[in-house]
Amino acid sequence: MMGATFPMEILETPGQVTIVQEAFTQVRRVYLDAPAIAPDDAEPRFNGHSTGRWMANTLVVETVGVKTSSRFRNVPHSARMRITERMRLVNDEILENQVTIDDPEYYSQPFTIQRSWKKSPARHPFEYDCMENPRQEDFENAYYVRERYRPVCMRVEGEGMAPSKMVCRL
């Protein structure tokens, strides 16, 4: 997830760091100060299971349990892969992420990839518009920086499991 070029938003709350990426509205949760999980004990998930801790100004994140069918930077991997990330802000506008991949089934030794993103107060993730059957609750918490970003089709008709349809303005 952290390898994509789409905008993302990082939110820190007590006990958790949440990373929301614009593309496909991916959500990744890093549980702070939680016990680490062994790769063999982790239930496979698309983004794996991430635990983290702060070391000075660096967030150190350990991730295990990434589904082998997931695309992790197009790097082939086994269920035993362990990812260690070190994220830190540089000059309050650059997010640097150093990622070390350790997977003894695929690689003879761990290797490291480094990536950086520039903070942009003028850019934020938009809703990824790929809904085929939207519901009213999909729009209840929508926020639009400018009115021109508001979708033309906003009202949903349909309840429960019944097919829904969008009602558009003229």
Secondary structure, DSSP 8 states (H G I E B T S, - for coil): -TT--S-EEEEEETTEEEEEETGGGEEEEEEET-----GGGS--BSS-EEEEEEETTEEEEEEE-B-TTS-STT----TT-EEEEEEEEETTTEEEEEEEEE-TTT-SS-EEEEEEEE--TT---------SS--GGGTTT---SSGGGS-SEEEEE--TTS--EEEE--
